[in-house]
Amino acid sequence: MFKIKVATYKFLINILLRLPDAFYAVLFAVVFPIYKALHKKRAYGRVEKHLELARQNLAETRKNCAGLAKVTPRDTFRGIYWNALESYRGLARFKSVEKRIVYENEHIIQGAIAECAKQNAPIAGISIHQGAFELLHRALCRYSEHVHLITDSVGDIAFREVLKNLRSDKHLTEYHPDETGRLIRELFRTKGILAMVIDQGKHTKGNTVSLFGRPSTLYLRLPQKINEMGAGIVTFRTWSEQERIIIRFESYYPPQYDVTHKPLHINPSTLSAPKSGTHAGSSDKRANATIDNSPLVTGIAHEIETWIAEHPEQWSWNYHGNFIG
């Protein structure tokens, strides 16, 4: 029965990925109004609220909010929809997707690998759920024969097997979050690259940060740990524009970054929290979490806020754990 289900899922996915874009455009036009009506107080409502509050915060802090000014919830769900389709077509190695990928700032990851190699250390490549993000771990396979991907469980066992097969690459090893210990050992043994998105997580504790003046969670504990152990960290992201899919490497954080950098000052007036640094007014258990002012965490949070503000229509605002309270 298991093999039959796997074969069925594979067949259906192969058919669906090959349907023309016109079909998916019509499907979105029909389904989205229904989805909106059913999720007005859930995912759609969250996105509507998050966008408005982010715009208000950027306006109050006089930061550039041009990217957020005209974005609607429909734009963000449309972005997730089309980027998911491009992601899976790219993982299936469709030439129509692969030829549109453009790499920027490759010198950052190449320099990081070279520098860490001198110290016999690995690196982590971390990003967020923005654009065709499923392509990011495959992109890291360009730079190392040992890429270690941490993923979470989705769907039933047969469907997970199909997704794992779709994500597979000869240079890629996939791990469940429960295998963190084995992942770290293998990462330092192979001197490879840890691939991880750090803006969503389940059944795990993250780092409390400020995004758009509001308490939020980034799941940076694993990158933090390996950075303390001697690994470097490279941030990178992807987004789609017209006929191109951009994969851009952004910053390099050397090993033991928190040791060599002073904690950044956090202005309490920019946070949706009292001056003590805790989150009041929420029934969420995370409401009493303290803002993490580690230089590494604060620097990465600042980057991510900038990425989202630049391409808000391509970030997954609908995830229920993005903001606290």
N, C-alpha and C positions, 0 to 999 in steps of 0.2 A: 504493500500500500504506500509506504514512504517513497519508494522509487517512482511509483506512478504519479504521486503528487508532485515530486520534483520535476519530472518530465513534463507534466501538465503546465506547471508554473513557467518553466523555461520556454515552452511553446508559446504560451500566451504573451509573455514579455517580448519575445522576438517579433511576434505579430504586432503588438501595440507600438513598439518603438519604430516600426516601419510604416505606420500609418502617416499620411501626409499632414503637414502643419495646418492645412485648411480644416481638417477634421478636428484638430485640437482647438483651433480658434472657435469653431462653432460650439464645441463641447463646453468650453469655458463660458461663452456667452449664455448658454442655457443653464449650466449648473450653478454659476456664481450667485445669481439672484436668489436661488433656492438656499444655497449655503449661507448667504448673508441673513436671510430671514430666520433660519434655524439657529444661527450662532450670534444673534444680535447682543445677547447678554454674556456670551462666552468669547470665543476667539476673535470674532469681528469686533465686538465691543472693546476688547482689550487693545487691539491695534488702534482703533479710533482714539481711545483715551491716551495711549502711549505717544502717538504722533503729536497730539495737541499739547501734551505736557512737555515733550521734547522741544517743540517750537517755542513755547513760552520760556523755557529755561535758556535757550540759546539767545532769544531776544533780550532777556533780562541781563544776561552776562555779556551781551554785545558781541557774541561770537557769530561767525558766518553761518546763517541758516538758509542760504539760497537753495540748497539741495532738498531741504525739508518743506520749503514754503508752499509748494503746490502739490505735494504728494498726498494721495488719498489712500484709504484702506484698500480700495479696489486695486490700486497700483501695486501695493505690496503683495497681495495675494496673486495677482497676475505674474509678478516677478518670480515668486516662489514656484508657481506652476510651470512657467516656461524654463526656468533654470533647472528644475528637477528633470524635465524632459531632456534638456541638453546634457545634464550630468550623466544620465543613464545611457543615452546614445553615445556619449564620449567613452564611458566605461566599456560599452560594447564595441568600441574601436570603430565607430562610424567615421569614415574619411571626411565626410561633410562637416563634422565637428572638429576633428583633429587638425585639419588644415586652417581652421580659424583661430587656433590658440596662439597667442603672442606672449612671450616671456619678457619681463622687464626687470632690470636690476639684478641680473643673475650673478654679477660680481659679488653681491652681498653674501649669498649662500656659498658660493665657491670660495670666497675669502674666509668665511666662518669654518668651513670644512678643513681648509688648509691650516688655519690657526689652531683648531682643536686637534688636528692630527699631530701637531708638534708636541701636544700634551697627552697624546694617546687617549683622547676623549671623544665621545660622540656628541651629537647635537640634537635639538628638538626643533621641528618645524611646526609652528602652531598658527591656527587661524580661527575663523568664525563661520557660522552658517550664513554666508552671504554669496550671492551669485551661484555659479555652478560648482559649489564647494566639493562635491563628490570627486571632482577631477584633481583636487589638490594632492591627495596622497599618491595618485598615479604620477603626478608631476615630480614629486620628490624622488621617484625611481630613476629619474634622469641623472641624479647626482650621487646615488649610492646603490650598491648591490644588496644592502641590508636596510630596508625600511620596515619599521615596526609600527603597525597601525592598531590603535585601541578603539574598539567599537562597542556598542551596546546591543542588546537583543531586540529584534524587531519581528513581529509576526510569529507564525508557528515555525516549527523546526524545519520543515521542508522549504518554506519561503526564505528563511535565513540562509539555508544552504545555497539557494539560487542566487541570493544577493552576494554571498561570499564568493561564489564562482564568478559573478559579474565583476566584482572588485579586484579579482585576483591578478597577480603579476608575478613573474618569476623572481622579482627582487623584493616581494612584499610578504610579510608574515603578519597575520591578524590575531589579536588577543581580545578576550573578554575582560571587562573591568576587574573581575575577580582574579585575573592572572597578572596583576600589577608586579608582584615580586619576580615572577619569571621574566616578564617584559624587561624590567630594569637589569636583571642579570644578563640577558641576551643582548640588550642594547649596549652595555659596556663591554661585553665580550666581542661583539662584532664591530664596535666603533661605528655604528650605523646612525640612522636618523629615526627619531620618534615622530610619528605623524599624529596630530591631535587637533580637534576643534574644541575650543575652551569656553564657549558661551552657552552651552547646554549640558545638562547632566542629570542622571537619575540615580537615586539611591547612593549618593555620595555627597560629601561635604565640600563646599567651594570656598572662595575668598570673597568677602563682601567689599564691593567697590562702589564708586559713584559714576553713573552714566547719565548724562543730561540732568545732573543735579538730583538724581533719584537713586536710592540704594538699589543695587543689583548684585548679581552673583556671577563671577567668572570661576571656572574650574581649573585653577592653576597650581593646585597642590603637587601634582605629579611633575610638571615642568620645574616648579620651585625646588623640589627635592633633588632632581637630577642635576639642576644647576648648582646646588650646594655641593653635590658630589663631584662636580668638575665638568659637567656638560655645558656647552653653549646653547643659546636659544636664538632662532631666527623667526621673526614674524613675517607672514606673507598672506596675501588675499587674492580673491578673484572677483571679477564682475564682467558683465556682458555689455557691449555697446555696438549698435548697428551690426556689422558683420564680423566683429572681433570678440574673442573671449580673452580678457587680459588676466594673466597670472603675474603678479608683481611681488617681489621680495622687498620688504620695507626696512627692517632694523635687525641689528645683531646685538645680543646681550651676552657678553663674555661670561665664562664660568665664575661662580661665586660673586655674582653681580651685587647682591645685597651687602656683601662684606666690603666691597670697594667703593660703594656709593652711599652717601648720606641719605636718610629718609627724606622724601619730599614733603614740603609743608602743604597741608590740606586746609583750605579756607572753609570753615564750617558753614559760612553763609551760602556756599554753592551746593550744599548737601541737603537732601530732604530728611534731615535728622537733627536732633538737638546737639548742642556744642560738645556734649560729652562723647559724641561719636557713636552713640547707639541709635537704633531705629525705634522711635516711639509711635504709638497710635496704630499698631498692627497686631492682629491676632496670630500672624505667622510666627512660627518658632524662631525664624531667623530675625525677627524684629529686634532682638537684643544683641545681634551680632555687631561687632565693632568694625568700622572701616579699616581695611588693611592698608597701612601706609608704607609697606615694604617698597623700596625703590623699584624693584622688578615689577611688582603687581601694579603699582601706580603708573609706571611708564607704559605698560601694556594696556591698561585701562584707558589711558589718554589716547593711545593709538586707535583703539577699537572705537571709541566715541567719534573720532575723526572719520574713520572708515564708514561708519553708519551714516553720519551726517552727509558725507559726499554721495553715497548711493543708498538712500533710505528705502527706495522702492525694491531693493534686492536683498534686504535683510529680513530674517524671520521674526518680526515683531510679535507674531501670534503665539510664540512659545510661552506657556503659562508661568515659567520660572524666571523670565527675563528681569522683571522688576519686583521689588518687595513692597508690600503694603498698598 
